[in-house]
């Protein structure tokens, strides 16, 4: 009797292997052979799930985005009676990938971001993700700071979060210093006194 395979589960297993390899070597170090070995599947299994390396990378990037979105949503739902300001702060903190347990994910994200500058499919996924994030932040900021230009502030916040992640990854600043910068920005946006 043929073995039944959870196709979607296998694709996620392969995406996890892509992410682990990308964290260690960057995307240039991700080969189908190494992905198969890391995922503990055959090359044929990888090729049945993904016709090309680009298709595999595109799926892995989408998978990472879903993981981050799930984590942000969980963080926000942990405190159900939040204000829009608190929600913005929690979401920005989670998106910044500053905590040690998110460092590998941040390295993988940065590898995909670099590759997206020369890969239209990856760039399209990142643009769609950033557009969705900007829209969510714009809606929250319109509630939290009605006097501000919510769209401009949402773009500013996304750029700040990305920049802080990068600076922490290269050890230019510590995660604590990055969180201080983020907190300083949000306090200024809310019109609250600086600490």
C-alpha positions as CSV (number, residue, x, y, z in Angstrom):
1,X,0.0,0.0,0.0
2,X,1.5,3.4,-0.9
3,X,2.5,5.7,1.9
4,X,0.2,8.7,2.5
5,X,2.1,11.9,2.8
6,X,0.9,15.1,4.3
7,X,1.9,17.3,1.3
8,X,1.4,20.6,3.2
9,X,3.2,19.3,6.3
10,X,6.1,18.2,4.0
11,X,6.2,21.6,2.4
12,X,6.5,23.3,5.9
13,X,9.1,20.7,6.9
14,X,11.1,21.7,3.9
15,X,10.5,25.4,4.6
16,X,11.9,24.9,8.1
17,X,15.0,23.3,6.6
18,X,15.4,26.3,4.1
19,X,15.2,28.7,7.1
20,X,17.8,26.8,9.1
21,X,20.2,26.7,6.2
22,X,19.5,30.4,5.3
23,X,20.3,31.3,8.9
24,X,23.6,29.5,8.8
25,X,24.8,30.3,5.3
26,X,22.5,32.9,3.8
27,X,20.3,32.1,0.8
28,X,23.2,31.5,-1.5
29,X,24.0,28.5,0.7
30,X,20.6,26.9,0.2
31,X,20.7,24.1,-2.3
32,X,18.1,21.5,-3.0
33,X,20.5,18.7,-1.9
34,X,21.3,20.4,1.4
35,X,17.6,21.2,2.0
36,X,16.7,17.6,1.4
37,X,19.4,16.4,3.8
38,X,18.4,19.0,6.5
39,X,14.7,18.1,6.1
40,X,15.5,14.4,6.2
41,X,13.7,13.7,2.9
42,X,14.9,12.6,-0.5
43,X,15.8,15.0,-3.3
44,X,12.7,13.6,-5.1
45,X,10.5,14.6,-2.2
46,X,11.7,18.2,-2.4
47,X,11.3,18.2,-6.2
48,X,7.7,16.8,-5.9
49,X,6.8,19.6,-3.5
50,X,8.6,22.4,-5.4
51,X,9.3,22.5,-9.1
52,X,12.1,25.1,-8.7
53,X,14.4,26.6,-6.1
54,X,12.6,29.9,-6.5
55,X,9.2,28.2,-5.8
56,X,10.7,26.7,-2.6
57,X,12.2,30.0,-1.5
58,X,8.9,31.8,-2.2
59,X,7.0,29.3,-0.1
60,X,9.6,29.6,2.7
61,X,9.3,33.4,2.8
62,X,5.5,33.1,2.9
63,X,5.8,30.6,5.7
64,X,8.1,32.9,7.7
65,X,5.6,35.8,7.3
66,X,2.8,33.6,8.6
67,X,4.9,32.6,11.6
68,X,5.6,36.2,12.5
69,X,1.9,37.2,11.9
70,X,0.8,34.4,14.2
71,X,3.3,35.5,16.9
72,X,2.2,39.2,16.7
73,X,-1.5,38.2,16.8
74,X,-0.8,36.0,19.9
75,X,1.1,38.8,21.6
76,X,-1.8,41.2,21.0
77,X,-4.5,38.8,22.1
78,X,-2.6,38.0,25.4
79,X,-3.9,41.4,26.7
80,X,-7.5,41.6,25.4
81,X,-8.5,45.0,26.8
82,X,-5.7,46.9,25.1
83,X,-5.7,50.4,23.7
84,X,-4.7,51.1,20.1
85,X,-1.4,52.5,21.6
86,X,-0.6,49.4,23.5
87,X,-1.4,47.3,20.5
88,X,0.9,49.3,18.3
89,X,3.7,49.0,20.8
90,X,3.3,45.2,21.1
91,X,3.1,44.7,17.4
92,X,6.2,46.9,16.7
93,X,8.2,45.1,19.4
94,X,7.3,41.7,18.0
95,X,8.0,42.8,14.4
96,X,11.4,44.1,15.3
97,X,12.7,40.6,16.1
98,X,14.9,42.0,18.8
99,X,14.7,39.2,21.4
100,X,17.3,36.5,21.5
101,X,14.8,33.8,20.6
102,X,14.0,35.6,17.4
103,X,17.6,36.3,16.3
104,X,17.7,33.3,13.9
105,X,14.4,34.4,12.3
106,X,15.8,38.0,11.9
107,X,18.9,36.6,10.1
108,X,16.6,34.6,7.8
109,X,14.4,37.6,7.1
110,X,17.4,39.7,6.3
111,X,18.7,37.1,3.9
112,X,15.3,37.0,2.1
113,X,15.2,40.8,2.1
114,X,18.6,41.0,0.4
115,X,17.6,38.3,-2.2
116,X,14.3,40.2,-2.9
117,X,16.3,43.0,-4.4
118,X,17.1,40.7,-7.3
119,X,14.1,38.3,-7.2
120,X,10.7,39.7,-8.3
121,X,8.7,36.8,-6.7
122,X,10.3,37.4,-3.3
123,X,10.0,41.2,-3.7
124,X,6.2,40.8,-4.5
125,X,5.7,38.8,-1.3
126,X,7.6,41.3,0.8
127,X,5.7,44.2,-0.7
128,X,2.4,42.5,0.0
129,X,3.5,41.8,3.6
130,X,4.7,45.4,4.1
131,X,1.5,46.8,2.6
132,X,-0.6,44.7,4.9
133,X,1.5,45.8,7.9
134,X,1.3,49.4,6.9
135,X,-2.5,49.3,6.5
136,X,-2.8,47.6,10.0
137,X,-0.5,50.2,11.6
138,X,-2.3,53.1,9.8
139,X,-5.6,52.0,11.2
140,X,-4.3,51.6,14.7
141,X,-2.4,54.9,14.6
142,X,-5.5,56.7,13.3
143,X,-7.1,55.6,16.6
144,X,-4.1,56.1,18.9
145,X,-2.9,59.4,17.6
146,X,-5.7,61.1,15.6
147,X,-3.8,64.3,15.2
148,X,-0.9,62.5,13.4
149,X,-0.6,61.6,9.7
150,X,-1.4,57.9,10.4
151,X,-0.1,56.7,7.0
152,X,3.2,58.6,7.3
153,X,3.7,57.4,10.9
154,X,3.0,53.8,9.9
155,X,5.7,54.0,7.2
156,X,8.0,55.6,9.7
157,X,7.4,52.9,12.3
158,X,7.9,50.1,9.8
159,X,11.2,51.6,8.6
160,X,12.3,52.1,12.2
161,X,11.5,48.5,13.2
162,X,13.4,47.2,10.1
163,X,16.4,49.4,10.8
164,X,16.6,48.5,14.5
165,X,16.5,44.8,13.6
166,X,19.4,45.3,11.2
167,X,21.5,47.3,13.7
168,X,21.0,44.7,16.4
169,X,21.9,41.8,14.0
170,X,25.3,43.4,13.2
171,X,25.8,44.3,16.9
172,X,25.8,48.0,16.2
173,X,23.4,48.5,19.1
174,X,22.1,46.1,21.8
175,X,18.5,44.8,21.9
176,X,17.9,46.9,25.0
177,X,19.1,50.1,23.3
178,X,16.9,49.2,20.3
179,X,13.9,48.9,22.5
180,X,14.7,52.2,24.1
181,X,14.8,53.8,20.7
182,X,11.4,52.2,19.8
183,X,9.9,53.3,23.1
184,X,11.3,56.8,22.7
185,X,9.7,57.1,19.2
186,X,6.4,55.8,20.4
187,X,6.4,58.1,23.5
188,X,7.1,61.1,21.2
189,X,4.3,60.0,18.8
190,X,1.8,59.8,21.7
191,X,3.0,63.1,23.0
192,X,4.1,61.5,26.3
193,X,7.0,62.8,28.3
194,X,10.3,61.0,27.6
195,X,11.7,58.9,30.4
